Amino acid sequence: MKQYIVTITAKEPLVLRTQSGSETRSDVVDYISGAKLLGLLAKECYKDLKADDQDTLYQLFHSGNVRYGNAYPVNENTLGMPVPFSLYKEKNDTEKAKLTFSPVTHKKKQQKAGYITISDGNVSLFTLPMGERLKSARDPDLEKRRSKDESMYLYSYLERGIVFQSTITVNEPTGSIREAILKLQGQHYIGTSKGEFGRIEIKISEPTVNPILVLEKNFQLKVYAVSDLIFLNEVGNYTTKLTAKMFGIENAQLDVKASHIRFKQFNTYNSKRRTPDADRLAVAKGSILVFKSSNEGQEIEMTAHTIKDGVGVHKTEGFGQILVNPSFLNSETIVESDYKVVDLSSTVVTEFGKLLAKKHENVVKDHDTYDETLDFINKHKTVFKNTSQSQWGTIRHYILQAIASETPKATLKALLDSKSTTGYLRQKANANWNVKQVALIEELLEQENCMELLLKITVELPKTLQT
């Protein structure tokens, strides 16, 4: 069994949805799910593997041989873990509230958000820095210079500079699997509103052997949910009725009073079939489940294999990760700390990225670009009146691809080049683009701010053509 360490740096603010594969609006989350890593890898190599190496394709995505773990934040070089729900903050009006695990006092409030790090037996609690941005569509009328009516909405996002870490575990490694996994390295886009948010950089370590785990045996076992846990009942339906056998424990029962359990629901949507799947019911990450022996004087045990392999279903997507009897749950020293983001000021590539990261420090320049966008639309909207949203969507896709490269402007020119045999704007392959339209787009490519300007045009121009 091999394990790859995946380090993810947020180069731009991230807007990540609560629901895995959901079409509904939901709050931002503070981690990158294993399902997103699986999806990024599938985007990179699924099509090629389907044509050339179906066995590797099956092993990577369908057999359960490869498991993509959730990526949690790293604070000061220490990996954070979801806050255990046995952690409480005692209510105190006169001084800073004290954090304790399962306090006796009734004046307590469960800590539901954040992550913990463990150093020398001490536990630190931190939360990730987040911001909010009010967005709106611009009114195309140059005379008004204001937001479009009924088109304003609020985005909550994670700040840029946050570092996450995950593991990809391979039960039966091969050279072709290793080669495919390493294709994740580089820059990608995740989350919502990828035109303005979502750029990340991924680095992957060389594979290492999984750490050795030992059998856990005692009269009582505390199971800490490192990730969400999903189980099926005897007829194959998702269930929240938990039993010891689901965790591979014999002759034991769940002690509900001693446990700290929360549940959540995933409203999944299958974009391939364009229909919702069955809602997934899960034990929320951070839950503490306490199992006690059913027979007096008889110890219960959980095998090292169960701990290493995880429990429940959908383990490929990051579900099912657990720890048993972690020592930090008995810690008496818990402090609150701040999260320190990585300074990325020397690695900012685009003015757009600077704008988002500094919370509109360059708002004047952004307005100027919008003015140029609206001016271009008003002058040339009749020229582009027969273009479709998919045409502009394709150009937007190429812009995002170019931004992620080392030479964005040159890459974009090559991708769109009308004189190239592979360029998107070449006449024979794209009859929907006429000569005048191509000339106007290529004129834009010569401007200094062509990336930002053309990106805004691909978003705003299709809106003016909707009648």
C-alpha positions as a Markdown table, in Angstrom:
| # | Residue | x | y | z |
|---|---|---|---|---|
| 1 | Met | 0.0 | 0.0 | 0.0 |
| 2 | Lys | 1.4 | 3.4 | -1.1 |
| 3 | Gln | 0.4 | 6.9 | 0.0 |
| 4 | Tyr | 0.9 | 10.2 | -1.8 |
| 5 | Ile | 0.9 | 13.5 | 0.1 |
| 6 | Val | -1.0 | 16.1 | -1.9 |
| 7 | Thr | -0.4 | 19.8 | -1.0 |
| 8 | Ile | -2.8 | 22.4 | -2.3 |
| 9 | Thr | -2.2 | 26.1 | -2.2 |
| 10 | Ala | -5.1 | 28.6 | -2.8 |
| 11 | Lys | -3.7 | 31.1 | -5.3 |
| 12 | Glu | -7.0 | 32.9 | -5.4 |
| 13 | Pro | -10.0 | 33.0 | -3.0 |
| 14 | Leu | -12.1 | 29.8 | -3.1 |
| 15 | Val | -15.9 | 29.5 | -3.2 |
| 16 | Leu | -16.6 | 25.9 | -2.3 |
| 17 | Arg | -20.2 | 24.5 | -1.9 |
| 18 | Thr | -21.4 | 22.6 | 1.2 |
| 19 | Gln | -23.1 | 19.9 | -0.9 |
| 20 | Ser | -21.1 | 17.3 | -2.8 |
| 21 | Gly | -22.3 | 17.4 | -6.4 |
| 22 | Ser | -25.3 | 19.6 | -5.5 |
| 23 | Glu | -27.2 | 22.0 | -7.7 |
| 24 | Thr | -28.6 | 24.0 | -4.8 |
| 25 | Arg | -27.1 | 27.1 | -3.3 |
| 26 | Ser | -25.3 | 26.5 | 0.0 |
| 27 | Asp | -22.7 | 27.9 | 2.4 |
| 28 | Val | -19.0 | 27.9 | 1.7 |
| 29 | Val | -17.0 | 25.0 | 3.2 |
| 30 | Asp | -13.5 | 25.2 | 4.6 |
| 31 | Tyr | -11.9 | 22.0 | 3.1 |
| 32 | Ile | -11.4 | 20.4 | -0.3 |
| 33 | Ser | -13.3 | 17.1 | -0.5 |
| 34 | Gly | -11.7 | 13.9 | -1.9 |
| 35 | Ala | -14.4 | 13.9 | -4.5 |
| 36 | Lys | -13.0 | 17.2 | -6.0 |
| 37 | Leu | -9.5 | 15.6 | -6.2 |
| 38 | Leu | -11.0 | 12.6 | -8.0 |
| 39 | Gly | -12.9 | 14.9 | -10.4 |
| 40 | Leu | -9.7 | 16.9 | -11.2 |
| 41 | Leu | -7.8 | 13.8 | -12.0 |
| 42 | Ala | -10.6 | 12.4 | -14.1 |
| 43 | Lys | -10.6 | 15.7 | -16.0 |
| 44 | Glu | -6.9 | 15.3 | -16.7 |
| 45 | Cys | -6.8 | 11.7 | -17.8 |
| 46 | Tyr | -10.1 | 9.9 | -18.0 |
| 47 | Lys | -10.7 | 10.3 | -21.7 |
| 48 | Asp | -7.1 | 9.2 | -22.6 |
| 49 | Leu | -7.2 | 6.2 | -20.3 |
| 50 | Lys | -10.6 | 5.1 | -21.6 |
| 51 | Ala | -9.1 | 4.9 | -25.1 |
| 52 | Asp | -5.7 | 3.4 | -24.2 |
| 53 | Asp | -5.6 | 1.8 | -20.7 |
| 54 | Gln | -9.0 | 0.8 | -19.4 |
| 55 | Asp | -7.5 | -1.4 | -16.6 |
| 56 | Thr | -5.7 | 1.6 | -15.1 |
| 57 | Leu | -8.9 | 3.6 | -15.6 |
| 58 | Tyr | -10.9 | 1.0 | -13.6 |
| 59 | Gln | -8.3 | 0.9 | -10.8 |
| 60 | Leu | -8.1 | 4.7 | -10.5 |
| 61 | Phe | -11.8 | 5.5 | -10.4 |
| 62 | His | -14.1 | 2.5 | -10.1 |
| 63 | Ser | -12.5 | -0.4 | -8.2 |
| 64 | Gly | -11.8 | 1.3 | -4.8 |
| 65 | Asn | -8.1 | 0.5 | -5.3 |
| 66 | Val | -7.4 | 4.3 | -5.0 |
| 67 | Arg | -8.8 | 6.5 | -2.2 |
| 68 | Tyr | -8.8 | 10.2 | -2.4 |
| 69 | Gly | -8.8 | 11.8 | 1.0 |
| 70 | Asn | -10.2 | 15.1 | 2.1 |
| 71 | Ala | -7.7 | 18.0 | 2.0 |
| 72 | Tyr | -7.7 | 19.8 | 5.4 |
| 73 | Pro | -5.9 | 23.1 | 6.2 |
| 74 | Val | -2.3 | 23.2 | 7.3 |
| 75 | Asn | -1.4 | 25.8 | 10.0 |
| 76 | Glu | 2.2 | 26.6 | 10.6 |
| 77 | Asn | 3.3 | 23.3 | 9.0 |
| 78 | Thr | 0.9 | 21.2 | 11.1 |
| 79 | Leu | -2.1 | 19.5 | 9.5 |
| 80 | Gly | -5.4 | 20.4 | 11.0 |
| 81 | Met | -8.1 | 18.0 | 11.8 |
| 82 | Pro | -11.9 | 18.7 | 12.0 |
| 83 | Val | -12.9 | 19.9 | 15.5 |
| 84 | Pro | -14.1 | 17.0 | 17.6 |
| 85 | Phe | -17.7 | 17.5 | 18.7 |
| 86 | Ser | -16.7 | 16.5 | 22.2 |
| 87 | Leu | -15.0 | 19.9 | 22.5 |
| 88 | Tyr | -17.0 | 22.5 | 24.3 |
| 89 | Lys | -16.6 | 26.1 | 25.1 |
| 90 | Glu | -17.7 | 27.0 | 28.6 |
| 91 | Lys | -19.9 | 30.0 | 28.9 |
| 92 | Asn | -18.3 | 32.8 | 30.9 |
| 93 | Asp | -19.4 | 36.4 | 30.8 |
| 94 | Thr | -16.4 | 37.8 | 32.7 |
| 95 | Glu | -13.4 | 36.3 | 31.1 |
| 96 | Lys | -12.3 | 34.4 | 27.9 |
| 97 | Ala | -14.2 | 31.2 | 27.6 |
| 98 | Lys | -12.4 | 28.0 | 28.4 |
| 99 | Leu | -12.3 | 25.1 | 26.0 |
| 100 | Thr | -12.6 | 21.6 | 27.4 |
| 101 | Phe | -13.4 | 18.1 | 26.2 |
| 102 | Ser | -16.7 | 16.8 | 27.5 |
| 103 | Pro | -17.0 | 19.2 | 30.5 |
| 104 | Val | -19.1 | 18.3 | 33.5 |
| 105 | Thr | -20.7 | 21.7 | 33.9 |
| 106 | His | -24.0 | 22.4 | 32.2 |
| 107 | Lys | -22.9 | 25.9 | 31.2 |
| 108 | Lys | -21.3 | 24.8 | 27.9 |
| 109 | Lys | -21.6 | 25.2 | 24.2 |
| 110 | Gln | -20.5 | 22.7 | 21.6 |
| 111 | Gln | -17.7 | 23.9 | 19.3 |
| 112 | Lys | -18.9 | 23.0 | 15.8 |
| 113 | Ala | -16.6 | 24.9 | 13.6 |
| 114 | Gly | -12.8 | 25.0 | 13.0 |
| 115 | Tyr | -9.8 | 22.7 | 13.1 |
| 116 | Ile | -7.4 | 21.5 | 15.7 |
| 117 | Thr | -3.7 | 20.9 | 15.6 |
| 118 | Ile | -1.7 | 18.8 | 18.2 |
| 119 | Ser | 1.8 | 19.7 | 19.3 |
| 120 | Asp | 3.5 | 18.1 | 22.3 |
| 121 | Gly | 0.2 | 16.9 | 23.6 |
| 122 | Asn | -1.3 | 20.4 | 23.5 |
| 123 | Val | -4.4 | 21.2 | 21.3 |
| 124 | Ser | -4.8 | 24.4 | 19.4 |
| 125 | Leu | -8.1 | 25.4 | 17.8 |
| 126 | Phe | -8.2 | 27.7 | 14.7 |
| 127 | Thr | -10.7 | 28.8 | 12.0 |
| 128 | Leu | -9.9 | 29.8 | 8.5 |
| 129 | Pro | -10.0 | 33.4 | 7.4 |
| 130 | Met | -13.1 | 34.1 | 5.2 |
| 131 | Gly | -14.4 | 37.1 | 3.4 |
| 132 | Glu | -17.6 | 38.2 | 1.6 |
| 133 | Arg | -18.1 | 40.0 | -1.7 |
| 134 | Leu | -21.2 | 41.5 | -3.0 |
| 135 | Lys | -21.4 | 40.9 | -6.8 |
| 136 | Ser | -23.8 | 42.1 | -9.4 |
| 137 | Ala | -24.3 | 42.2 | -13.1 |
| 138 | Arg | -23.5 | 45.6 | -14.7 |
| 139 | Asp | -26.3 | 47.5 | -16.4 |
| 140 | Pro | -25.2 | 47.6 | -20.1 |
| 141 | Asp | -26.5 | 51.2 | -20.4 |
| 142 | Leu | -23.4 | 53.4 | -20.2 |
| 143 | Glu | -25.5 | 56.4 | -19.1 |
| 144 | Lys | -26.5 | 54.6 | -15.9 |
| 145 | Arg | -23.1 | 53.3 | -14.7 |
| 146 | Arg | -24.7 | 51.1 | -12.0 |
| 147 | Ser | -25.6 | 47.5 | -11.0 |
| 148 | Lys | -28.3 | 45.8 | -12.9 |
| 149 | Asp | -31.7 | 45.6 | -11.1 |
| 150 | Glu | -32.4 | 42.3 | -9.3 |
| 151 | Ser | -29.0 | 40.9 | -10.1 |
| 152 | Met | -27.1 | 41.3 | -6.9 |
| 153 | Tyr | -25.9 | 38.4 | -4.7 |
| 154 | Leu | -23.4 | 37.7 | -2.0 |
| 155 | Tyr | -20.4 | 35.4 | -2.2 |
| 156 | Ser | -18.6 | 34.0 | 0.9 |
| 157 | Tyr | -15.1 | 32.8 | 0.2 |
| 158 | Leu | -11.9 | 31.4 | 1.7 |
| 159 | Glu | -9.0 | 33.8 | 1.6 |
| 160 | Arg | -6.1 | 33.2 | -0.8 |
| 161 | Gly | -2.9 | 31.8 | 0.7 |
| 162 | Ile | -4.5 | 29.0 | 2.6 |
| 163 | Val | -2.6 | 25.7 | 2.3 |
| 164 | Phe | -4.4 | 22.3 | 2.4 |
| 165 | Gln | -3.1 | 18.8 | 2.6 |
| 166 | Ser | -4.6 | 15.4 | 1.6 |
| 167 | Thr | -3.5 | 11.9 | 1.0 |
| 168 | Ile | -4.1 | 9.6 | -2.0 |
| 169 | Thr | -3.9 | 6.0 | -0.9 |
| 170 | Val | -3.2 | 3.2 | -3.4 |
| 171 | Asn | -3.8 | -0.4 | -2.2 |
| 172 | Glu | -2.1 | -2.1 | -5.2 |
| 173 | Pro | 0.2 | 0.5 | -6.9 |
| 174 | Thr | 1.4 | 0.3 | -10.5 |
| 175 | Gly | 3.6 | 2.5 | -12.7 |
| 176 | Ser | 0.6 | 3.6 | -14.8 |
| 177 | Ile | -1.4 | 4.6 | -11.6 |
| 178 | Arg | 1.6 | 6.6 | -10.3 |
| 179 | Glu | 2.0 | 8.3 | -13.7 |
| 180 | Ala | -1.7 | 9.2 | -13.8 |
| 181 | Ile | -1.7 | 10.6 | -10.2 |
| 182 | Leu | 1.3 | 12.8 | -10.9 |
| 183 | Lys | -0.7 | 14.5 | -13.6 |
| 184 | Leu | -2.6 | 16.3 | -10.8 |
| 185 | Gln | 0.5 | 18.5 | -10.3 |
| 186 | Gly | 0.2 | 22.1 | -11.5 |
| 187 | Gln | -2.6 | 24.7 | -11.5 |
| 188 | His | -6.3 | 24.0 | -11.6 |
| 189 | Tyr | -9.6 | 25.7 | -10.9 |
| 190 | Ile | -12.2 | 24.4 | -8.4 |
| 191 | Gly | -15.4 | 25.7 | -6.9 |
| 192 | Thr | -17.9 | 28.3 | -8.0 |
| 193 | Ser | -17.3 | 31.3 | -10.3 |
| 194 | Lys | -14.1 | 30.1 | -11.8 |
| 195 | Gly | -13.8 | 33.2 | -13.9 |
| 196 | Glu | -12.8 | 35.2 | -10.8 |
| 197 | Phe | -12.2 | 32.6 | -8.0 |
| 198 | Gly | -10.8 | 29.2 | -7.6 |
| 199 | Arg | -7.2 | 29.0 | -8.9 |
| 200 | Ile | -5.1 | 26.4 | -6.9 |
| 201 | Glu | -1.7 | 24.9 | -7.2 |
| 202 | Ile | -1.1 | 21.2 | -6.5 |
| 203 | Lys | 2.1 | 19.5 | -5.5 |
| 204 | Ile | 2.4 | 15.8 | -5.0 |
| 205 | Ser | 5.1 | 14.0 | -3.0 |
| 206 | Glu | 6.8 | 10.7 | -4.1 |
| 207 | Pro | 4.8 | 7.7 | -2.8 |
| 208 | Thr | 5.6 | 6.4 | 0.7 |
| 209 | Val | 4.6 | 3.3 | 2.5 |
| 210 | Asn | 1.5 | 3.7 | 4.7 |
| 211 | Pro | 2.3 | 4.1 | 8.4 |
| 212 | Ile | 1.9 | 1.0 | 10.5 |
| 213 | Leu | -1.2 | 0.8 | 12.6 |
| 214 | Val | -1.9 | -1.6 | 15.5 |
| 215 | Leu | -5.0 | -3.3 | 16.7 |
| 216 | Glu | -7.0 | -1.2 | 19.2 |
| 217 | Lys | -8.4 | -3.2 | 22.1 |
| 218 | Asn | -10.2 | -2.1 | 25.3 |
| 219 | Phe | -13.4 | -2.3 | 27.2 |
| 220 | Gln | -14.4 | 1.0 | 25.5 |
| 221 | Leu | -13.4 | 2.3 | 22.0 |
| 222 | Lys | -13.7 | 6.0 | 21.0 |
| 223 | Val | -14.0 | 6.4 | 17.2 |
| 224 | Tyr | -13.3 | 9.9 | 15.9 |
| 225 | Ala | -14.7 | 10.6 | 12.4 |
| 226 | Val | -11.8 | 12.3 | 10.5 |
| 227 | Ser | -14.2 | 12.6 | 7.5 |
| 228 | Asp | -17.9 | 12.2 | 7.0 |
| 229 | Leu | -19.0 | 8.5 | 7.3 |
| 230 | Ile | -21.7 | 7.0 | 5.1 |
| 231 | Phe | -23.3 | 3.6 | 5.8 |
| 232 | Leu | -25.9 | 1.4 | 4.1 |
| 233 | Asn | -28.5 | -0.8 | 5.9 |
| 234 | Glu | -29.3 | -4.4 | 5.2 |
| 235 | Val | -31.4 | -3.5 | 2.1 |
| 236 | Gly | -28.9 | -1.1 | 0.6 |
| 237 | Asn | -30.4 | 2.3 | 1.7 |
| 238 | Tyr | -28.4 | 5.1 | 3.4 |
| 239 | Thr | -29.0 | 5.0 | 7.1 |
| 240 | Thr | -28.2 | 6.8 | 10.3 |
| 241 | Lys | -29.0 | 3.8 | 12.5 |
| 242 | Leu | -25.5 | 2.9 | 13.6 |
| 243 | Thr | -24.3 | -0.5 | 14.9 |
| 244 | Ala | -20.9 | -1.7 | 16.1 |
| 245 | Lys | -20.7 | -4.2 | 13.3 |
| 246 | Met | -20.6 | -1.3 | 10.8 |
| 247 | Phe | -17.2 | -0.4 | 12.4 |
| 248 | Gly | -16.0 | -4.0 | 12.4 |
| 249 | Ile | -16.5 | -4.4 | 16.2 |
| 250 | Glu | -18.1 | -7.5 | 17.6 |
| 251 | Asn | -19.9 | -7.9 | 20.9 |
| 252 | Ala | -20.3 | -4.2 | 21.5 |
| 253 | Gln | -23.0 | -1.5 | 21.4 |
| 254 | Leu | -23.0 | 2.2 | 20.8 |
| 255 | Asp | -23.1 | 4.3 | 24.0 |
| 256 | Val | -25.3 | 7.2 | 22.7 |
| 257 | Lys | -25.1 | 9.2 | 25.9 |
| 258 | Ala | -21.3 | 9.2 | 25.9 |
| 259 | Ser | -21.1 | 9.9 | 22.1 |
| 260 | His | -21.1 | 13.3 | 20.4 |
| 261 | Ile | -22.7 | 12.7 | 17.0 |
| 262 | Arg | -24.0 | 15.0 | 14.3 |
| 263 | Phe | -25.6 | 14.0 | 11.0 |
| 264 | Lys | -25.7 | 15.7 | 7.6 |
| 265 | Gln | -27.3 | 15.2 | 4.2 |
| 266 | Phe | -25.8 | 15.4 | 0.7 |
| 267 | Asn | -28.2 | 16.3 | -2.1 |
| 268 | Thr | -26.3 | 14.7 | -4.9 |
| 269 | Tyr | -26.8 | 15.3 | -8.6 |
| 270 | Asn | -25.6 | 13.2 | -11.5 |
| 271 | Ser | -24.7 | 15.6 | -14.3 |
| 272 | Lys | -24.1 | 12.7 | -16.7 |
| 273 | Arg | -27.7 | 11.5 | -16.4 |
| 274 | Arg | -29.0 | 14.9 | -15.6 |
| 275 | Thr | -31.0 | 13.7 | -12.6 |
| 276 | Pro | -30.7 | 13.7 | -8.8 |
| 277 | Asp | -29.3 | 10.6 | -7.1 |
| 278 | Ala | -30.5 | 9.3 | -3.7 |
| 279 | Asp | -29.7 | 11.8 | -0.9 |
| 280 | Arg | -26.7 | 10.6 | 1.1 |
| 281 | Leu | -27.0 | 10.5 | 4.9 |
| 282 | Ala | -23.8 | 10.9 | 6.7 |
| 283 | Val | -22.2 | 11.0 | 10.2 |
| 284 | Ala | -20.5 | 14.4 | 10.1 |
| 285 | Lys | -16.8 | 14.7 | 10.4 |
| 286 | Gly | -15.7 | 15.5 | 14.0 |
| 287 | Ser | -18.3 | 13.2 | 15.5 |
| 288 | Ile | -17.2 | 11.0 | 18.5 |
| 289 | Leu | -18.8 | 7.5 | 18.7 |
| 290 | Val | -18.2 | 5.6 | 21.9 |
| 291 | Phe | -18.6 | 1.8 | 21.8 |
| 292 | Lys | -18.7 | -0.3 | 24.9 |
| 293 | Ser | -18.5 | -4.1 | 25.5 |
| 294 | Ser | -21.8 | -5.9 | 25.6 |
| 295 | Asn | -20.3 | -8.6 | 27.8 |
| 296 | Glu | -18.9 | -7.7 | 31.2 |
| 297 | Gly | -15.2 | -8.3 | 31.6 |
| 298 | Gln | -14.7 | -8.9 | 27.8 |
| 299 | Glu | -12.6 | -6.4 | 25.8 |
| 300 | Ile | -13.7 | -5.3 | 22.3 |
| 301 | Glu | -11.3 | -4.6 | 19.4 |
| 302 | Met | -11.0 | -3.0 | 16.0 |
| 303 | Thr | -8.4 | -4.3 | 13.6 |
| 304 | Ala | -5.6 | -2.3 | 12.1 |
| 305 | His | -6.9 | -3.2 | 8.7 |
| 306 | Thr | -10.3 | -1.6 | 9.5 |
| 307 | Ile | -8.7 | 1.6 | 10.8 |
| 308 | Lys | -6.4 | 1.9 | 7.8 |
| 309 | Asp | -9.1 | 1.0 | 5.2 |
| 310 | Gly | -11.8 | 3.1 | 6.7 |
| 311 | Val | -15.5 | 2.3 | 7.3 |
| 312 | Gly | -18.8 | 2.6 | 5.4 |
| 313 | Val | -19.1 | 3.3 | 1.7 |
| 314 | His | -17.9 | 5.9 | -0.9 |
| 315 | Lys | -14.4 | 5.7 | 0.6 |
| 316 | Thr | -12.9 | 6.5 | -2.8 |
| 317 | Glu | -14.4 | 10.0 | -2.5 |
| 318 | Gly | -12.8 | 10.7 | 0.9 |
| 319 | Phe | -15.6 | 9.3 | 3.2 |
| 320 | Gly | -15.0 | 6.7 | 5.9 |
| 321 | Gln | -11.7 | 7.9 | 7.5 |
| 322 | Ile | -11.4 | 7.3 | 11.3 |
| 323 | Leu | -9.1 | 7.3 | 14.3 |
| 324 | Val | -9.6 | 5.1 | 17.3 |
| 325 | Asn | -8.9 | 6.3 | 20.8 |
| 326 | Pro | -6.8 | 9.3 | 19.8 |
| 327 | Ser | -4.9 | 10.6 | 22.8 |
| 328 | Phe | -5.7 | 14.3 | 22.1 |
| 329 | Leu | -9.3 | 13.7 | 23.2 |
| 330 | Asn | -7.9 | 13.5 | 26.8 |
| 331 | Ser | -5.9 | 16.7 | 26.5 |
| 332 | Glu | -6.5 | 19.3 | 29.3 |
| 333 | Thr | -4.8 | 22.2 | 27.5 |
| 334 | Ile | -6.7 | 23.6 | 24.6 |
| 335 | Val | -5.9 | 27.1 | 23.3 |
| 336 | Glu | -7.3 | 29.2 | 20.4 |
| 337 | Ser | -4.9 | 30.4 | 17.7 |
| 338 | Asp | -5.0 | 32.4 | 14.5 |
| 339 | Tyr | -4.5 | 30.9 | 11.0 |
| 340 | Lys | -1.4 | 32.2 | 9.2 |
| 341 | Val | -1.9 | 32.4 | 5.5 |
| 342 | Val | 1.0 | 32.0 | 3.1 |
| 343 | Asp | 2.3 | 35.2 | 1.6 |
| 344 | Leu | 1.7 | 35.0 | -2.2 |
| 345 | Ser | 2.4 | 38.6 | -3.1 |
| 346 | Ser | 5.5 | 37.7 | -5.1 |
| 347 | Thr | 3.6 | 35.0 | -7.1 |
| 348 | Val | 0.5 | 36.9 | -8.2 |
| 349 | Val | 0.2 | 36.5 | -12.0 |
| 350 | Thr | -2.8 | 38.6 | -13.0 |
| 351 | Glu | -4.3 | 42.0 | -12.0 |
| 352 | Phe | -7.5 | 40.1 | -11.5 |
| 353 | Gly | -6.0 | 37.9 | -8.8 |
| 354 | Lys | -4.5 | 41.0 | -7.1 |
| 355 | Leu | -7.9 | 42.7 | -7.1 |
| 356 | Leu | -9.7 | 39.7 | -5.5 |
| 357 | Ala | -6.9 | 39.1 | -2.9 |
| 358 | Lys | -6.7 | 42.7 | -1.7 |
| 359 | Lys | -10.5 | 43.1 | -1.4 |
| 360 | His | -10.9 | 45.7 | -4.1 |
| 361 | Glu | -7.8 | 47.8 | -3.5 |
| 362 | Asn | -7.7 | 48.3 | -7.2 |
| 363 | Val | -11.4 | 49.0 | -7.6 |
| 364 | Val | -10.7 | 52.1 | -9.8 |
| 365 | Lys | -8.8 | 50.0 | -12.3 |
| 366 | Asp | -11.6 | 47.4 | -12.3 |
| 367 | His | -14.2 | 50.0 | -13.1 |
| 368 | Asp | -12.0 | 51.2 | -16.0 |
| 369 | Thr | -11.9 | 47.7 | -17.4 |
| 370 | Tyr | -15.7 | 47.4 | -17.0 |
| 371 | Asp | -16.0 | 50.7 | -18.9 |
| 372 | Glu | -13.9 | 49.3 | -21.7 |
| 373 | Thr | -16.0 | 46.2 | -21.7 |
| 374 | Leu | -19.3 | 48.1 | -21.9 |
| 375 | Asp | -17.9 | 50.4 | -24.6 |
| 376 | Phe | -16.8 | 47.4 | -26.7 |
| 377 | Ile | -20.3 | 45.8 | -26.3 |
| 378 | Asn | -22.2 | 48.9 | -27.3 |
| 379 | Lys | -20.0 | 49.4 | -30.3 |
| 380 | His | -20.0 | 45.9 | -31.6 |
| 381 | Lys | -23.0 | 44.0 | -30.2 |
| 382 | Thr | -24.6 | 44.0 | -33.7 |
| 383 | Val | -21.5 | 42.3 | -35.1 |
| 384 | Phe | -21.8 | 39.5 | -32.5 |
| 385 | Lys | -25.6 | 39.3 | -32.4 |
| 386 | Asn | -25.7 | 35.8 | -33.9 |
| 387 | Thr | -23.0 | 34.3 | -31.6 |
| 388 | Ser | -24.1 | 31.8 | -29.0 |
| 389 | Gln | -23.3 | 31.4 | -25.3 |
| 390 | Ser | -21.4 | 28.2 | -26.0 |
| 391 | Gln | -19.0 | 30.1 | -28.3 |
| 392 | Trp | -18.2 | 32.6 | -25.6 |
| 393 | Gly | -18.1 | 29.9 | -23.1 |
| 394 | Thr | -15.4 | 28.1 | -25.1 |
| 395 | Ile | -13.3 | 31.3 | -25.3 |
| 396 | Arg | -13.7 | 31.7 | -21.5 |
| 397 | His | -12.5 | 28.2 | -21.0 |
| 398 | Tyr | -9.3 | 28.9 | -23.1 |
| 399 | Ile | -8.7 | 32.1 | -21.1 |
| 400 | Leu | -8.8 | 30.2 | -17.8 |
| 401 | Gln | -6.5 | 27.5 | -19.4 |
| 402 | Ala | -4.1 | 30.3 | -20.5 |
| 403 | Ile | -4.1 | 32.0 | -17.0 |
| 404 | Ala | -2.9 | 28.7 | -15.5 |
| 405 | Ser | 0.1 | 28.6 | -17.8 |
| 406 | Glu | 3.5 | 30.2 | -17.4 |
| 407 | Thr | 2.9 | 32.6 | -20.4 |
| 408 | Pro | -0.8 | 33.5 | -20.3 |
| 409 | Lys | -1.0 | 36.0 | -23.2 |
| 410 | Ala | 1.1 | 33.9 | -25.6 |
| 411 | Thr | -0.8 | 30.8 | -24.7 |
| 412 | Leu | -4.2 | 32.4 | -25.3 |
| 413 | Lys | -3.0 | 33.8 | -28.7 |
| 414 | Ala | -1.9 | 30.3 | -29.7 |
| 415 | Leu | -5.2 | 28.7 | -28.6 |
| 416 | Leu | -7.3 | 31.2 | -30.5 |
| 417 | Asp | -5.0 | 31.8 | -33.6 |
| 418 | Ser | -7.2 | 32.0 | -36.7 |
| 419 | Lys | -4.2 | 31.2 | -39.0 |
| 420 | Ser | -3.2 | 28.1 | -37.1 |
| 421 | Thr | -4.4 | 24.7 | -38.1 |
| 422 | Thr | -5.6 | 24.0 | -34.5 |
| 423 | Gly | -6.6 | 27.6 | -33.4 |
| 424 | Tyr | -10.2 | 27.9 | -32.2 |
| 425 | Leu | -11.0 | 30.9 | -34.5 |
| 426 | Arg | -9.8 | 29.2 | -37.7 |
| 427 | Gln | -12.5 | 29.7 | -40.3 |
| 428 | Lys | -13.1 | 26.2 | -41.6 |
| 429 | Ala | -13.4 | 24.6 | -38.2 |
| 430 | Asn | -15.6 | 27.4 | -36.7 |
| 431 | Ala | -18.0 | 28.7 | -39.3 |
| 432 | Asn | -20.0 | 30.6 | -36.7 |
| 433 | Trp | -17.2 | 33.1 | -36.3 |
| 434 | Asn | -17.1 | 35.4 | -39.3 |
| 435 | Val | -14.0 | 37.4 | -40.5 |
| 436 | Lys | -15.1 | 40.7 | -38.8 |
| 437 | Gln | -15.7 | 39.0 | -35.5 |
| 438 | Val | -12.3 | 37.3 | -35.6 |
| 439 | Ala | -10.6 | 40.5 | -36.4 |
| 440 | Leu | -12.2 | 42.3 | -33.4 |
| 441 | Ile | -11.2 | 39.5 | -31.0 |
| 442 | Glu | -7.6 | 39.5 | -32.3 |
| 443 | Glu | -7.4 | 43.3 | -31.8 |
| 444 | Leu | -8.3 | 42.7 | -28.2 |
| 445 | Leu | -5.5 | 40.2 | -27.8 |
| 446 | Glu | -3.0 | 43.0 | -28.6 |
| 447 | Gln | -4.1 | 45.1 | -25.6 |
| 448 | Glu | -2.1 | 45.0 | -22.4 |
| 449 | Asn | -5.1 | 44.0 | -20.3 |
| 450 | Cys | -6.4 | 41.6 | -22.9 |
| 451 | Met | -6.9 | 38.7 | -20.4 |
| 452 | Glu | -9.1 | 40.7 | -18.0 |
| 453 | Leu | -10.9 | 42.5 | -20.7 |
| 454 | Leu | -11.7 | 39.5 | -22.8 |
| 455 | Leu | -12.8 | 37.5 | -19.8 |
| 456 | Lys | -15.3 | 40.2 | -18.8 |
| 457 | Ile | -16.6 | 40.4 | -22.4 |
| 458 | Thr | -17.2 | 36.7 | -22.5 |
| 459 | Val | -19.3 | 37.0 | -19.4 |
| 460 | Glu | -21.2 | 40.3 | -20.1 |
| 461 | Leu | -21.7 | 40.2 | -23.9 |
| 462 | Pro | -23.9 | 37.0 | -24.0 |
| 463 | Lys | -26.2 | 38.7 | -21.4 |
| 464 | Thr | -26.9 | 41.6 | -23.8 |
| 465 | Leu | -27.8 | 39.2 | -26.6 |
| 466 | Gln | -30.6 | 37.5 | -24.5 |
| 467 | Thr | -33.9 | 38.9 | -25.6 |
